[in-house]
């Protein structure tokens, strides 16, 4: 295995884009009962609109160029290709920070927040707030490419990311994440306390504790119960028979788009109007990252790894300082007492707007929270 770090540029072959156009043109849209909207899943009328834009209005090359404005690299760790975006601040003494995405997200989630973190002076911050930011594509996701063996659970991904930070020469750093990225980040805090100065989570997974909850936290518990009842079918299929689903999603761009975009609408703070938060270009570029790399199948295997015994969150309390940012439309919100039982919580902030994709939905709020928390551990 080589320790080499190789510059990488996103350059999707024209043949892949031509094939995509042909598939979109042949999309067979299913029937839909009138007036059901999004109640049974993705709204057919909106999907038709989005696919039409994908064919005639969307410009992958323009979006590709935006992604390539950042420095990208690949390296091999634990037998797996690992792609990462490396956004270094102009301030050499900036604090290193590894940010990990989740499913069905990608490194695209961080495009709005990266300038706020790397160049804080241009966005209301101070030079002392600057970060060098590393954004890996998790193994099995995006430009890291598919995983080739079983066993890639959050703890193994965390171990790979700690090796990446060491390989980059960062002897002291912070970690941040939401969704699967929050679990990976938690594992980083448990695995590498000698080098990880603190972790920050915008989806805090914590085991319920005894004791009464306040009115706000009771509402959170009700939200969680409603989510478990109505919104977890995707977890069951991805956690038990991901290959069956993956075959269809890897073959149909409209199907892949439907599967992913419905989650962006349901999990975000958009009030049912998805384009009040995300543009069509943002939605489609995130889908494209899965499509052009053919990683939807390997990405959803992560659910299977965990449901079949893989390590999700640490079994021991995470002792490094931990910051928590709670957004109202997050799919799971842990009360402070629960979070403190599992983490050394030194920062806990509840916001009035924002959802699961915080870095895309509320980049200024999340960046401010990161500045506040990591100022305490720099």
Secondary structure as a PSIPRED ss2 file (coil, helix, strand):
# PSIPRED VFORMAT (PSIPRED V4.0)

   1 X C   1.000  0.000  0.000
   2 X C   1.000  0.000  0.000
   3 X C   1.000  0.000  0.000
   4 X C   1.000  0.000  0.000
   5 X E   0.000  0.000  1.000
   6 X E   0.000  0.000  1.000
   7 X E   0.000  0.000  1.000
   8 X E   0.000  0.000  1.000
   9 X C   1.000  0.000  0.000
  10 X C   1.000  0.000  0.000
  11 X C   1.000  0.000  0.000
  12 X C   1.000  0.000  0.000
  13 X C   1.000  0.000  0.000
  14 X H   0.000  1.000  0.000
  15 X H   0.000  1.000  0.000
  16 X H   0.000  1.000  0.000
  17 X H   0.000  1.000  0.000
  18 X H   0.000  1.000  0.000
  19 X H   0.000  1.000  0.000
  20 X H   0.000  1.000  0.000
  21 X H   0.000  1.000  0.000
  22 X H   0.000  1.000  0.000
  23 X H   0.000  1.000  0.000
  24 X H   0.000  1.000  0.000
  25 X H   0.000  1.000  0.000
  26 X C   1.000  0.000  0.000
  27 X C   1.000  0.000  0.000
  28 X C   1.000  0.000  0.000
  29 X C   1.000  0.000  0.000
  30 X C   1.000  0.000  0.000
  31 X C   1.000  0.000  0.000
  32 X C   1.000  0.000  0.000
  33 X C   1.000  0.000  0.000
  34 X C   1.000  0.000  0.000
  35 X C   1.000  0.000  0.000
  36 X C   1.000  0.000  0.000
  37 X C   1.000  0.000  0.000
  38 X C   1.000  0.000  0.000
  39 X C   1.000  0.000  0.000
  40 X C   1.000  0.000  0.000
  41 X C   1.000  0.000  0.000
  42 X C   1.000  0.000  0.000
  43 X C   1.000  0.000  0.000
  44 X H   0.000  1.000  0.000
  45 X H   0.000  1.000  0.000
  46 X H   0.000  1.000  0.000
  47 X H   0.000  1.000  0.000
  48 X H   0.000  1.000  0.000
  49 X H   0.000  1.000  0.000
  50 X H   0.000  1.000  0.000
  51 X H   0.000  1.000  0.000
  52 X H   0.000  1.000  0.000
  53 X H   0.000  1.000  0.000
  54 X H   0.000  1.000  0.000
  55 X H   0.000  1.000  0.000
  56 X H   0.000  1.000  0.000
  57 X C   1.000  0.000  0.000
  58 X C   1.000  0.000  0.000
  59 X C   1.000  0.000  0.000
  60 X H   0.000  1.000  0.000
  61 X H   0.000  1.000  0.000
  62 X H   0.000  1.000  0.000
  63 X H   0.000  1.000  0.000
  64 X H   0.000  1.000  0.000
  65 X H   0.000  1.000  0.000
  66 X H   0.000  1.000  0.000
  67 X H   0.000  1.000  0.000
  68 X H   0.000  1.000  0.000
  69 X C   1.000  0.000  0.000
  70 X C   1.000  0.000  0.000
  71 X E   0.000  0.000  1.000
  72 X E   0.000  0.000  1.000
  73 X E   0.000  0.000  1.000
  74 X E   0.000  0.000  1.000
  75 X E   0.000  0.000  1.000
  76 X E   0.000  0.000  1.000
  77 X E   0.000  0.000  1.000
  78 X C   1.000  0.000  0.000
  79 X C   1.000  0.000  0.000
  80 X E   0.000  0.000  1.000
  81 X E   0.000  0.000  1.000
  82 X E   0.000  0.000  1.000
  83 X E   0.000  0.000  1.000
  84 X E   0.000  0.000  1.000
  85 X E   0.000  0.000  1.000
  86 X E   0.000  0.000  1.000
  87 X E   0.000  0.000  1.000
  88 X C   1.000  0.000  0.000
  89 X C   1.000  0.000  0.000
  90 X C   1.000  0.000  0.000
  91 X C   1.000  0.000  0.000
  92 X C   1.000  0.000  0.000
  93 X C   1.000  0.000  0.000
  94 X C   1.000  0.000  0.000
  95 X E   0.000  0.000  1.000
  96 X E   0.000  0.000  1.000
  97 X E   0.000  0.000  1.000
  98 X E   0.000  0.000  1.000
  99 X E   0.000  0.000  1.000
 100 X E   0.000  0.000  1.000
 101 X C   1.000  0.000  0.000
 102 X C   1.000  0.000  0.000
 103 X C   1.000  0.000  0.000
 104 X C   1.000  0.000  0.000
 105 X C   1.000  0.000  0.000
 106 X C   1.000  0.000  0.000
 107 X H   0.000  1.000  0.000
 108 X H   0.000  1.000  0.000
 109 X H   0.000  1.000  0.000
 110 X H   0.000  1.000  0.000
 111 X H   0.000  1.000  0.000
 112 X H   0.000  1.000  0.000
 113 X H   0.000  1.000  0.000
 114 X H   0.000  1.000  0.000
 115 X H   0.000  1.000  0.000
 116 X H   0.000  1.000  0.000
 117 X H   0.000  1.000  0.000
 118 X H   0.000  1.000  0.000
 119 X C   1.000  0.000  0.000
 120 X H   0.000  1.000  0.000
 121 X H   0.000  1.000  0.000
 122 X H   0.000  1.000  0.000
 123 X H   0.000  1.000  0.000
 124 X C   1.000  0.000  0.000
 125 X C   1.000  0.000  0.000
 126 X C   1.000  0.000  0.000
 127 X H   0.000  1.000  0.000
 128 X H   0.000  1.000  0.000
 129 X H   0.000  1.000  0.000
 130 X C   1.000  0.000  0.000
 131 X E   0.000  0.000  1.000
 132 X E   0.000  0.000  1.000
 133 X E   0.000  0.000  1.000
 134 X E   0.000  0.000  1.000
 135 X E   0.000  0.000  1.000
 136 X E   0.000  0.000  1.000
 137 X C   1.000  0.000  0.000
 138 X C   1.000  0.000  0.000
 139 X C   1.000  0.000  0.000
 140 X C   1.000  0.000  0.000
 141 X C   1.000  0.000  0.000
 142 X H   0.000  1.000  0.000
 143 X H   0.000  1.000  0.000
 144 X H   0.000  1.000  0.000
 145 X C   1.000  0.000  0.000
 146 X C   1.000  0.000  0.000
 147 X C   1.000  0.000  0.000
 148 X C   1.000  0.000  0.000
 149 X C   1.000  0.000  0.000
 150 X C   1.000  0.000  0.000
 151 X C   1.000  0.000  0.000
 152 X C   1.000  0.000  0.000
 153 X C   1.000  0.000  0.000
 154 X H   0.000  1.000  0.000
 155 X H   0.000  1.000  0.000
 156 X H   0.000  1.000  0.000
 157 X H   0.000  1.000  0.000
 158 X H   0.000  1.000  0.000
 159 X H   0.000  1.000  0.000
 160 X H   0.000  1.000  0.000
 161 X H   0.000  1.000  0.000
 162 X H   0.000  1.000  0.000
 163 X H   0.000  1.000  0.000
 164 X H   0.000  1.000  0.000
 165 X H   0.000  1.000  0.000
 166 X H   0.000  1.000  0.000
 167 X H   0.000  1.000  0.000
 168 X C   1.000  0.000  0.000
 169 X C   1.000  0.000  0.000
 170 X C   1.000  0.000  0.000
 171 X C   1.000  0.000  0.000
 172 X C   1.000  0.000  0.000
 173 X E   0.000  0.000  1.000
 174 X E   0.000  0.000  1.000
 175 X E   0.000  0.000  1.000
 176 X E   0.000  0.000  1.000
 177 X E   0.000  0.000  1.000
 178 X C   1.000  0.000  0.000
 179 X C   1.000  0.000  0.000
 180 X H   0.000  1.000  0.000
 181 X H   0.000  1.000  0.000
 182 X H   0.000  1.000  0.000
 183 X H   0.000  1.000  0.000
 184 X H   0.000  1.000  0.000
 185 X H   0.000  1.000  0.000
 186 X H   0.000  1.000  0.000
 187 X H   0.000  1.000  0.000
 188 X H   0.000  1.000  0.000
 189 X H   0.000  1.000  0.000
 190 X H   0.000  1.000  0.000
 191 X H   0.000  1.000  0.000
 192 X C   1.000  0.000  0.000
 193 X C   1.000  0.000  0.000
 194 X C   1.000  0.000  0.000
 195 X C   1.000  0.000  0.000
 196 X E   0.000  0.000  1.000
 197 X E   0.000  0.000  1.000
 198 X E   0.000  0.000  1.000
 199 X E   0.000  0.000  1.000
 200 X E   0.000  0.000  1.000
 201 X E   0.000  0.000  1.000
 202 X C   1.000  0.000  0.000
 203 X C   1.000  0.000  0.000
 204 X C   1.000  0.000  0.000
 205 X C   1.000  0.000  0.000
 206 X C   1.000  0.000  0.000
 207 X C   1.000  0.000  0.000
 208 X C   1.000  0.000  0.000
 209 X C   1.000  0.000  0.000
 210 X C   1.000  0.000  0.000
 211 X C   1.000  0.000  0.000
 212 X C   1.000  0.000  0.000
 213 X C   1.000  0.000  0.000
 214 X C   1.000  0.000  0.000
 215 X H   0.000  1.000  0.000
 216 X H   0.000  1.000  0.000
 217 X H   0.000  1.000  0.000
 218 X H   0.000  1.000  0.000
 219 X H   0.000  1.000  0.000
 220 X H   0.000  1.000  0.000
 221 X H   0.000  1.000  0.000
 222 X H   0.000  1.000  0.000
 223 X H   0.000  1.000  0.000
 224 X H   0.000  1.000  0.000
 225 X H   0.000  1.000  0.000
 226 X H   0.000  1.000  0.000
 227 X H   0.000  1.000  0.000
 228 X H   0.000  1.000  0.000
 229 X H   0.000  1.000  0.000
 230 X H   0.000  1.000  0.000
 231 X C   1.000  0.000  0.000
 232 X C   1.000  0.000  0.000
 233 X H   0.000  1.000  0.000
 234 X H   0.000  1.000  0.000
 235 X H   0.000  1.000  0.000
 236 X H   0.000  1.000  0.000
 237 X H   0.000  1.000  0.000
 238 X H   0.000  1.000  0.000
 239 X H   0.000  1.000  0.000
 240 X H   0.000  1.000  0.000
 241 X C   1.000  0.000  0.000
 242 X H   0.000  1.000  0.000
 243 X H   0.000  1.000  0.000
 244 X H   0.000  1.000  0.000
 245 X H   0.000  1.000  0.000
 246 X H   0.000  1.000  0.000
 247 X H   0.000  1.000  0.000
 248 X H   0.000  1.000  0.000
 249 X H   0.000  1.000  0.000
 250 X H   0.000  1.000  0.000
 251 X H   0.000  1.000  0.000
 252 X C   1.000  0.000  0.000
 253 X H   0.000  1.000  0.000
 254 X H   0.000  1.000  0.000
 255 X H   0.000  1.000  0.000
 256 X H   0.000  1.000  0.000
 257 X H   0.000  1.000  0.000
 258 X H   0.000  1.000  0.000
 259 X H   0.000  1.000  0.000
 260 X H   0.000  1.000  0.000
 261 X H   0.000  1.000  0.000
 262 X H   0.000  1.000  0.000
 263 X H   0.000  1.000  0.000
 264 X H   0.000  1.000  0.000
 265 X H   0.000  1.000  0.000
 266 X H   0.000  1.000  0.000
 267 X H   0.000  1.000  0.000
 268 X C   1.000  0.000  0.000
 269 X C   1.000  0.000  0.000
 270 X C   1.000  0.000  0.000
 271 X C   1.000  0.000  0.000
 272 X C   1.000  0.000  0.000
 273 X C   1.000  0.000  0.000
 274 X H   0.000  1.000  0.000
 275 X H   0.000  1.000  0.000
 276 X H   0.000  1.000  0.000
 277 X C   1.000  0.000  0.000
 278 X C   1.000  0.000  0.000
 279 X C   1.000  0.000  0.000
 280 X H   0.000  1.000  0.000
 281 X H   0.000  1.000  0.000
 282 X H   0.000  1.000  0.000
 283 X H   0.000  1.000  0.000
 284 X H   0.000  1.000  0.000
 285 X H   0.000  1.000  0.000
 286 X H   0.000  1.000  0.000
 287 X H   0.000  1.000  0.000
 288 X H   0.000  1.000  0.000
 289 X H   0.000  1.000  0.000
 290 X H   0.000  1.000  0.000
 291 X H   0.000  1.000  0.000
 292 X H   0.000  1.000  0.000
 293 X H   0.000  1.000  0.000
 294 X C   1.000  0.000  0.000
 295 X C   1.000  0.000  0.000
 296 X H   0.000  1.000  0.000
 297 X H   0.000  1.000  0.000
 298 X H   0.000  1.000  0.000
 299 X H   0.000  1.000  0.000
 300 X H   0.000  1.000  0.000
 301 X H   0.000  1.000  0.000
 302 X H   0.000  1.000  0.000
 303 X H   0.000  1.000  0.000
 304 X H   0.000  1.000  0.000
 305 X H   0.000  1.000  0.000
 306 X H   0.000  1.000  0.000
 307 X H   0.000  1.000  0.000
 308 X C   1.000  0.000  0.000
 309 X C   1.000  0.000  0.000
 310 X C   1.000  0.000  0.000
 311 X C   1.000  0.000  0.000
 312 X C   1.000  0.000  0.000
 313 X C   1.000  0.000  0.000
 314 X C   1.000  0.000  0.000
 315 X C   1.000  0.000  0.000
 316 X C   1.000  0.000  0.000
 317 X C   1.000  0.000  0.000
 318 X E   0.000  0.000  1.000
 319 X E   0.000  0.000  1.000
 320 X E   0.000  0.000  1.000
 321 X E   0.000  0.000  1.000
 322 X E   0.000  0.000  1.000
 323 X E   0.000  0.000  1.000
 324 X E   0.000  0.000  1.000
 325 X E   0.000  0.000  1.000
 326 X E   0.000  0.000  1.000
 327 X C   1.000  0.000  0.000
 328 X C   1.000  0.000  0.000
 329 X E   0.000  0.000  1.000
 330 X C   1.000  0.000  0.000
 331 X C   1.000  0.000  0.000
 332 X C   1.000  0.000  0.000
 333 X C   1.000  0.000  0.000
 334 X C   1.000  0.000  0.000
 335 X C   1.000  0.000  0.000
 336 X H   0.000  1.000  0.000
 337 X H   0.000  1.000  0.000
 338 X H   0.000  1.000  0.000
 339 X H   0.000  1.000  0.000
 340 X H   0.000  1.000  0.000
 341 X H   0.000  1.000  0.000
 342 X H   0.000  1.000  0.000
 343 X E   0.000  0.000  1.000
 344 X E   0.000  0.000  1.000
 345 X E   0.000  0.000  1.000
 346 X E   0.000  0.000  1.000
 347 X E   0.000  0.000  1.000
 348 X E   0.000  0.000  1.000
 349 X E   0.000  0.000  1.000
 350 X E   0.000  0.000  1.000
 351 X C   1.000  0.000  0.000
 352 X C   1.000  0.000  0.000
 353 X C   1.000  0.000  0.000
 354 X C   1.000  0.000  0.000
 355 X E   0.000  0.000  1.000
 356 X C   1.000  0.000  0.000
 357 X C   1.000  0.000  0.000
 358 X H   0.000  1.000  0.000
 359 X H   0.000  1.000  0.000
 360 X H   0.000  1.000  0.000
 361 X H   0.000  1.000  0.000
 362 X C   1.000  0.000  0.000
 363 X H   0.000  1.000  0.000
 364 X H   0.000  1.000  0.000
 365 X H   0.000  1.000  0.000
 366 X H   0.000  1.000  0.000
 367 X H   0.000  1.000  0.000
 368 X H   0.000  1.000  0.000
 369 X H   0.000  1.000  0.000
 370 X H   0.000  1.000  0.000
 371 X H   0.000  1.000  0.000
 372 X H   0.000  1.000  0.000
 373 X H   0.000  1.000  0.000
 374 X H   0.000  1.000  0.000
 375 X C   1.000  0.000  0.000
 376 X C   1.000  0.000  0.000
 377 X C   1.000  0.000  0.000
 378 X C   1.000  0.000  0.000
